[in-house]
Every structure is written in structure tokens, then in C-alpha cells.
Amino acid sequence: MSNIKKVLIVGAGIGGQSAAIGLKKAGFEVDIIELHKEFNVYGVGIIQQANALRALDAIGVADEAMRRGSPYGKVKLCLPHGVQIGEAGTPPIGRFPSHNGISRRILHEVLFEEAQKIGLKYRMGVSVETIDNQRDTVNVTFTDGTKDSYDIVIAADGVNSKVRKLVFGEFKSSYVGLSVWRYAFPRPANLDTGYIFFNKKHKIGVIPMTSDLCYIFLNSAEGDNPNIPEDQLVAKLKSYMSAYPVPLVQDLISQVNDAKLVNYRALETLKMPAPWYKNRVVVLGDAAHTTIPQLGSGAALAIEDAVVLIEELQKEGEAADVFDRYMKRRYDRCMMVVDVSETLGAWELLEYNDQPLPEGANMGMLMGKTGMALTAEI
Ligand SMILES: Cc1cc2nc3c(=O)[nH]c(=O)nc-3n(C[C@H](O)[C@H](O)[C@H](O)COP(=O)(O)OP(=O)(O)OC[C@H]3O[C@@H](n4cnc5c(N)ncnc54)[C@H](O)[C@@H]3O)c2cc1C
């Protein structure tokens, strides 16, 4: 085993909590800090493909996530009237189904409850102020005035990572020209799996979230200024939804009536150049690779990053050896997801702007091929 024992994790999102749980279970001394005083995770869903479940299983929470979520098969790809034209998703891996739909809030709770069970203490409302990243130790001062030293620091603080900025410099995410709208609903009785309906101006997904709940996501192109005033959110989302005659969507429109429940976001992407480590600081999840959600795989990558890093930390070697092995196992796979997602997004954008797609562009085929690639061992 390496001589790394004491670890600071910055950021208690999906990646940070996964790393904290796995490392604590493996016997490391773990501190985890979170910028926000309280979690305020929105109640729309997150798609967990089979590879995400496999990674959650490595830290011992896949069964609870499936019990509280909603396992389902491949996603049916359909025309706006409902005629099926294909299917997509990662094939099942062993006992893990193609997908588990789950509310983000519930996934967070599953992770947090597991962390509490094994005695992890979160320091909420705290961030890093300074990081002195030496070859053999990292000295950290925190925003609450305290200080400590660690064998390594894991940056899991998301797309706008402060740790990344302090240690590696400035990398900015870029807006891809697309936005996503999400809204949660009581689950219709006939929602037997995930569905995506495509039309020429946007696409809408209807995704199971629990046995009682589902959510929609709708991708649209909002141009150079994607900010939409709150008082326009409900009307705009309803008008987009009305372009889909299929009853599964039509029956939901009248339930969209609270702007506060419309989760609207412009989509951004970021690729931190390799290596994702320097001396004793290593980066994982969105802080290293923020993908647009065209493959529903960003969180899966963050959990897989955590699992691989935990495995490598339990082997022999100095920090640089451990981090180098982590990079070798993670870089190409993460870039594949970010790049394919960007390609799918670029094709969507062309279509929504009435421009021709490149010759041979086939969204269903690219999604299927990438879904298959994600079943490979990590
Ligand atoms: C619209 C949308 C839909 C998506 N859908 C899916 C999906 O269906 N499936 C999927 O797998 N992925 C999906 N993703 C991607 C997924 O949400 C992210 O990849 C995932 O949340 C990344 O986890 P993370 O832990 O790396 O970062 P985050 O979830 O961003 O967590 C970072 C944490 O760090 C904290 N933090 C930030 N700054 C600091 C600081 N300075 N100090 C301390 N703490 C800090 C934050 O408060 C947060 O708790 C989607 C993303 C978007 C935008």
C-alpha cells in the first residue's frame, strides 16, 4: 500500500461523496468539506446507466440506489407522435440493468446516509482558502480560519473548481449553444421505460425516477443569450412540449405550472488538459471533465473516477505513481464521453437551426456504440 493515509476531499457532490465513502471503507483518514452550509439538491432526476451502478456497487450503495430509484431497460427513441425508431443505452452489466432513474436528491441521500453510517464527518459551509502543494505534503488553510496538512487533496468541487484554479490555473467552461429544461411529475402508469421523442427544434425525454415519480428533460437551442426570465419559464416549456402529440407528453403539459420547479440550465463543457494532478493534488469528476448530458454519463464518470482512484491508492507507489495510473485508466474513457456528447450536441444544434447534418451522422448509432463501450471494465 502507498504511504498515503490522510486525505482531504473538497466538494461533497456525487464524486466527492463517492470518493469519501470508498476511501473511508478502505481505511484512509478522510476529511470532506462542502461549500454549502446545507445540501439543496433539486428533485429532478439523474440517469444512472449500468456502468454507474457497477461503480456505485464498488462503494456499496448500488442496491440502495436501485431500491429507491427505478431500474429500467433501454431508452426508446421515438418520433413526436410516438412511433419508435430505435433504442439507446448501455446494455445491462451482470445484475445491473441498462438504467436506473433516480431523483438527484435521493441519490445524494443514499450517499450521505452511507457516509453517516461509516462515521464520515462533513464540514459544511467550508472551502479552501490557500493550498501549499509540496512534493511530500499539502498544507491547507480553510475559509473558517483553520489549517491542516494532508498526504493528498482530491478536488471534487465541480465545473468551477476553486482547487483547480488555485493549483493549476484558470480553465473556463464553454457554453455549447444548447439548454436543458427539467421538471418532475407523478409517474404515469404506462411509463414502462425511458423515452426520448425527437422533433426538428428540440427533443424531450420522459424518464422514470422512482416507482411514483418521473421527470422530463427537454433540450433546446436558445441562441447566444440563453438567460430566460423566470416569469417566462412555464409558458416557454409548455409551448415546447406542445410540439409532441404523443399522449405521454400531452398529458403532462397541464401539470407544468410552477416556475420555481422548472429547472432550466444552459449547457457547458470543460476539458482540463492532462495531467489532472500536480504534486499531491488530484482532480476528479466535473472539475476535470464536464460533459453535456447527451449521454447521461457525467455523474457516472465522477463515480468511476472515485472508484479507480481508491483502487490505485491501495496499491504501492508514491503519489505521482498512483495519480499516473489513475490518469492512464481514466483519461481516454472520460474524453470519449465528453467528445461524443459534444458531437451529439453539435448535431442537435445544426438540426434545431435548420442546417444539414454531416454525411453519415446517426445519433442513435453513435449513442449505441458509446453505450456499448461504457460496459468495458474500468
Ligand atoms: C442538465 C444536466 C443533466 C445531467 N444529467 C445527468 C445524468 O442523467 N446522468 C449522469 O450521470 N450525469 C448527468 N449530469 C452530469 C452530472 O450532474 C455531473 O457530472 C455530476 O454532478 C458531477 O459530479 P461532481 O461531484 O464531479 O460535481 P458536482 O456535482 O458539481 O459537485 C461538486 C460539489 O462541490 C461543491 N463545491 C463547489 N465549489 C466548492 C468549493 N470551493 N469548496 C468546497 N466545495 C465546493 C459543490 O457545492 C458541490 O456539492 C447532468 C448534468 C447536467 C448539467
Ligand as a Chemical Component Dictionary entry (heavy atoms), coordinates in Angstrom:
data_LIG
# 
_chem_comp.id                   LIG 
_chem_comp.type                 NON-POLYMER 
_chem_comp.pdbx_formal_charge   0 
_chem_comp.three_letter_code    LIG 
# 
loop_
_chem_comp_atom.comp_id 
_chem_comp_atom.atom_id 
_chem_comp_atom.alt_atom_id 
_chem_comp_atom.type_symbol 
_chem_comp_atom.charge 
_chem_comp_atom.model_Cartn_x 
_chem_comp_atom.model_Cartn_y 
_chem_comp_atom.model_Cartn_z 
_chem_comp_atom.pdbx_ordinal 
LIG C1  C1  C 0 -28.651 19.309 -17.038 1  
LIG C2  C2  C 0 -27.743 18.191 -16.617 2  
LIG C3  C3  C 0 -28.206 16.890 -16.614 3  
LIG C4  C4  C 0 -27.359 15.848 -16.242 4  
LIG N1  N1  N 0 -27.844 14.573 -16.260 5  
LIG C5  C5  C 0 -27.002 13.562 -15.935 6  
LIG C6  C6  C 0 -27.468 12.222 -15.970 7  
LIG O1  O1  O 0 -28.635 11.963 -16.282 8  
LIG N2  N2  N 0 -26.600 11.225 -15.630 9  
LIG C7  C7  C 0 -25.309 11.489 -15.260 10 
LIG O2  O2  O 0 -24.556 10.544 -14.953 11 
LIG N3  N3  N 0 -24.853 12.759 -15.218 12 
LIG C8  C8  C 0 -25.660 13.793 -15.535 13 
LIG N4  N4  N 0 -25.201 15.063 -15.478 14 
LIG C9  C9  C 0 -23.834 15.327 -15.040 15 
LIG C10 C10 C 0 -23.699 15.296 -13.530 16 
LIG O3  O3  O 0 -24.652 16.126 -12.916 17 
LIG C11 C11 C 0 -22.310 15.742 -13.133 18 
LIG O4  O4  O 0 -21.369 15.113 -13.967 19 
LIG C12 C12 C 0 -22.024 15.345 -11.694 20 
LIG O5  O5  O 0 -22.890 16.030 -10.834 21 
LIG C13 C13 C 0 -20.573 15.668 -11.363 22 
LIG O6  O6  O 0 -20.339 15.375 -10.012 23 
LIG P1  P1  P 0 -19.151 16.079 -9.253  24 
LIG O7  O7  O 0 -19.203 15.523 -7.880  25 
LIG O8  O8  O 0 -17.913 15.961 -10.039 26 
LIG O9  O9  O 0 -19.502 17.626 -9.257  27 
LIG P2  P2  P 0 -20.740 18.384 -8.617  28 
LIG O10 O10 O 0 -21.957 17.561 -8.671  29 
LIG O11 O11 O 0 -20.768 19.724 -9.270  30 
LIG O12 O12 O 0 -20.347 18.553 -7.085  31 
LIG C14 C14 C 0 -19.383 19.481 -6.671  32 
LIG C15 C15 C 0 -19.599 19.763 -5.199  33 
LIG O13 O13 O 0 -18.555 20.614 -4.749  34 
LIG C16 C16 C 0 -19.093 21.696 -4.026  35 
LIG N5  N5  N 0 -18.180 22.818 -4.178  36 
LIG C17 C17 C 0 -18.067 23.655 -5.230  37 
LIG N6  N6  N 0 -17.095 24.550 -5.000  38 
LIG C18 C18 C 0 -16.590 24.263 -3.785  39 
LIG C19 C19 C 0 -15.565 24.845 -3.015  40 
LIG N7  N7  N 0 -14.855 25.901 -3.454  41 
LIG N8  N8  N 0 -15.289 24.310 -1.794  42 
LIG C20 C20 C 0 -15.993 23.240 -1.345  43 
LIG N9  N9  N 0 -16.980 22.660 -2.048  44 
LIG C21 C21 C 0 -17.271 23.159 -3.257  45 
LIG C22 C22 C 0 -20.438 21.926 -4.666  46 
LIG O14 O14 O 0 -21.303 22.652 -3.810  47 
LIG C23 C23 C 0 -20.902 20.503 -4.907  48 
LIG O15 O15 O 0 -21.517 19.939 -3.776  49 
LIG C24 C24 C 0 -26.029 16.129 -15.856 50 
LIG C25 C25 C 0 -25.561 17.441 -15.847 51 
LIG C26 C26 C 0 -26.409 18.458 -16.235 52 
LIG C27 C27 C 0 -25.878 19.881 -16.234 53 
# 
loop_
_chem_comp_bond.comp_id 
_chem_comp_bond.atom_id_1 
_chem_comp_bond.atom_id_2 
_chem_comp_bond.value_order 
_chem_comp_bond.pdbx_ordinal 
LIG C1  C2  SING 1  
LIG C2  C3  SING 2  
LIG C2  C26 DOUB 3  
LIG C3  C4  DOUB 4  
LIG C4  N1  SING 5  
LIG C4  C24 SING 6  
LIG N1  C5  DOUB 7  
LIG C5  C6  SING 8  
LIG C5  C8  SING 9  
LIG C6  O1  DOUB 10 
LIG C6  N2  SING 11 
LIG N2  C7  SING 12 
LIG C7  O2  DOUB 13 
LIG C7  N3  SING 14 
LIG N3  C8  DOUB 15 
LIG C8  N4  SING 16 
LIG N4  C9  SING 17 
LIG N4  C24 SING 18 
LIG C9  C10 SING 19 
LIG C10 O3  SING 20 
LIG C10 C11 SING 21 
LIG C11 O4  SING 22 
LIG C11 C12 SING 23 
LIG C12 O5  SING 24 
LIG C12 C13 SING 25 
LIG C13 O6  SING 26 
LIG O6  P1  SING 27 
LIG P1  O7  DOUB 28 
LIG P1  O8  SING 29 
LIG P1  O9  SING 30 
LIG O9  P2  SING 31 
LIG P2  O10 DOUB 32 
LIG P2  O11 SING 33 
LIG P2  O12 SING 34 
LIG O12 C14 SING 35 
LIG C14 C15 SING 36 
LIG C15 O13 SING 37 
LIG C15 C23 SING 38 
LIG O13 C16 SING 39 
LIG C16 N5  SING 40 
LIG C16 C22 SING 41 
LIG N5  C17 SING 42 
LIG N5  C21 SING 43 
LIG C17 N6  DOUB 44 
LIG N6  C18 SING 45 
LIG C18 C19 SING 46 
LIG C18 C21 DOUB 47 
LIG C19 N7  SING 48 
LIG C19 N8  DOUB 49 
LIG N8  C20 SING 50 
LIG C20 N9  DOUB 51 
LIG N9  C21 SING 52 
LIG C22 O14 SING 53 
LIG C22 C23 SING 54 
LIG C23 O15 SING 55 
LIG C24 C25 DOUB 56 
LIG C25 C26 SING 57 
LIG C26 C27 SING 58 
# 
